[in-house]
Amino acid sequence: MTDELLTWVLEALDDMKARDVTVLDVRGKTSVTDYMVVASGTSDRHVHALASQVVEKVAEHRIKPLGVEGEHSRDWVLVDLGDVIVHLMLPDTREFYQLEKLWQMDAENTATV
């Protein structure tokens, strides 16, 4: 089920032209989630549209997010789907927080799609 969920998230992001999509496999590094997906939007509207598309895509499969944070933020929206957490950010915010660097313990478990 987790792999299907990840596939649906990636499809939604691809449909909305998310940029620099990275999948972080954090199994064994945290018990909070299995995968983190980090992607950039071109504007605050794009970031919010990406989040909405992810929520809509998983809803087609009867999955509700555990939470959506940052809906009123201009630069970062987080969609918590349990086994997959999606971080959608403006490029400057992404560069500042460097989540990939924080969670990337080894390059083997990271993929850019």
Order of alpha helices (4+ residues) and beta strands (2+ residues): alpha-beta-beta-alpha-beta-beta-beta-alpha-alpha-beta
